[in-house]
Amino acid sequence: MNKNIKYGLSFNIISFVVFLLLVFSITVGIAGYMQFTQSLATEYNDSAFRTAETAATLINADRIDEYLENGGEDNEYKLSLSRLDTLCEKQNVSVIYTIIPDADYSHYTSIFNSVNANTGYDRWNIGYVRETTNDEYKKIYKEMYENGLERGTVIRDKNLNGGLPHITSLIPLKGSDGMVKAILCVQRPMEQLLIGRRGYLKHVSLIMIIIAILASLIAGFGIRKYFISPVKKISEEAERFAAENRIADKNVLKNLSKLNEMRALASSVEKMELDTVSYIENITSITADKERMGTELNIASQIQEGSIPTIFPPYPDRKEFDIYASMTPAKEVGGDFYDFFLIDDDHLGLVMADVSGKGVPAALFMMVTKILVSEIAKTGISTDEILSTVNNRICAHNKAGMFVTVWLGILEISTGILRASNAGHEYPAIKRANGKFELFKDKHGFVVGGMDDIKYNEYEIKLSKGDTIFLYTDGVTEATNANNELFGNDRLVSALNIKSEFSTAELLECVKSEIDKFVGKAPQFDDITMMAVRYFGGK
Amino acid sequence: MEILKNKTGSNLVIYLSGRLDTVSAPQLEEELKASIGDVTELILDISNLEYMSSAGLRILLSAQKTMNAKGKMIVKNVNDTIMEIFEVTGFIDILTIEN
């Protein structure tokens, strides 16, 4: 990534600088070239005009018509021509010639014509008629004859038909009456002009190339020092940070550059690092907390699960009865519980309870209740007395205002007599050996933990051989489907009576599957806890 | 659950409708805590209440205890579903129910 930035920025900026310089050079070059050409031409022309003016003094303009008439057979003409020849050689001009254009300037007649030997041109004899070379000449002729133009210049450097580039300076030859009698032209080669111009171009180009190279080097150096190097450092720091996720030991971003923009970039990166680090710390601590809470909930759940008997059959050597129970918590830990314990060899304690509320508070409350019930039950007092005692014990320390519904029964194993009390709990369902399950509407007392000094009633049921009692919490009857319908007592009784032959484990499984079918995909809100006890008769 | 209040002097009538369960119980608890201060007669009209869980019972119990100390609480228009819950849980014995 670094290399690309370096290459990209340097290359682009230097290319741009070079391009700008090139445009600048060409513009300056063209302007200079034009200016140079013009001043060189002016200088060149001036000297040609001086030659022309000198030549004009050698010619007697008043007699030109006469010269033409006698075809140059005139001593004065010959003298003038010979002097013009000399001037031509001395001044090193190509041609000095005098012409008379015709009325429409389309042709002209040669009068004097001196040709420099080094040009290889042939001399035009007097009276030689020629077509005017081009409109430029024609215009100058016309201006001189009609509008008193004193000087004219024609530069021919293109459309030469194989000839060499040349510059021609023209002046009118006036007679003593002030009238224009002829036009005197001095033609010089443009070679030197071109050589000078070429030299100028060469110099300008060379200087511009040197300037371009120097400017590129300076730009490159500047860019590297002021842009690439800080950007590279920032980029390296960002990469380091991405890899290590911690603040650098040495602050490489401080005093990185004098440029405001670079400083702003560096401080943004620095701030981002600090923010990221604090964010990571924050997230780490939140995650740690969450994990810890998750672990603790998990452990709480295990403790709760471990506190209720889950090994079935619990008393493999007791053939008088069969117990099966199950609990499916809605959250990690719930407030439901079942319990059973042998008070003595002939008395089996059975508990089904449901703590108000859910989660950890309910689980804590449940643990207290469970221990109190089983411990107090083991003192051998009646079920109503047990519940009253538990109620008073809980009320004494019930700051959270929680309560628990409890069904408590004690089965006398030898006789099948079940003595029970109900503290606000669901009705048990009882099936006689050859009958069907029915809800047993027992007398209810108030919930445990709700108020001090509550009195409970104890009732008695005689279980015969093959009778079954089913206990549950409101998680069963209040299981809710997607239409907000409750499972209810009727569905429960029907579910219990689906099979006529069953083990206690099969019975619970059957009810659970009916609940699951009813609830469908709706979430489980409450713990689902069930217990079934079948009596097989005393010894 | 929806809670409507009508307070006249020290008399507060609260109309509850919908489901009073674990999710909505804290809402009612907050509402009672905020408005029960100088009330001597609290009437809970629950004719439109569809369901009450043990979390709801806990709120009722705590309101009953609070009102026992300074006046009275009456639960009005109890439908069959809720009455059955009151019967099963024994709340019928500690609440003053008027239909």
Interface residues (C-beta under 8 A of the other chain):
Chain A: D354 V355 S356 G357 K358 G401 M402 F403 T405 A423 G424 H425 E426 Y427 H444 G445 F446 V447 G450 M451 I454 D474 E478 N484 L486 F525 D526
Chain B: R19 D21 T22 E50 Y51 S53 S54 A55 L57 R58 L61 S62 K65 E87 V88 T89 G90 F91 D93 I94
